């Protein structure tokens, strides 16, 4: 019997850098709202048992309408986000099914994720307990001081740009969440929670197409990728 996997879709962030008043989740990509692509990929993944969407209060009805319209039957709950990403994830985890064995935590603003990528990182988490998608870094990265002066140059071969989904065994993740204490708001991704308690996270090869919608240029890139996928 396959393990029960709950997808936690974090879609509660603002759109300050995007420069729009509306949520990024509703940005049209080839005439479809971005969140629709995200939900579709998780709906069609054989390992996903349910989908919990964490969003802003004012977005709940719109996302529910999108889920109903597209028959995204795995969407079981829509819950309000918190004051930080970490708190939003905690709200989503709290709404997950009691039978959950693994959490697959994903940024709602990464609509180009594919079913194959989701399956690959979940399979790695089944083996190791914690896994994330990531890509090799092609640019040379510099560490700078408080005056913007270069201090060091990390080995590029050891650097990864980490993406989502990030997948964790339930008890491991909950233990890490509880031990974050007052530092919870300082964690910008969920792998950091595991690292904080001395745990290991396997990085699974991802795709550079799995971009996050952050600034207006990302919309142009996302639509270009979708057009190429459509042939």
Secondary structure by P-SEA (a helix, b strand, c coil): cccbbbbbbbcccccccccccccccccccccccaaaaaaaaaaacccccbbbbbbcccaaaaaaaaaaaaccccccbbbbbcccaaaaaaaaaaacccccccccccccccccccaaaaaaaaaaaacccbbbbbbbbccbbbbbcccccccccccccccccccccccccaaaaaaaaaaccccccccccaaaaaaaabbbbbbccccccccccccaaaaaaaaaaaaaaac
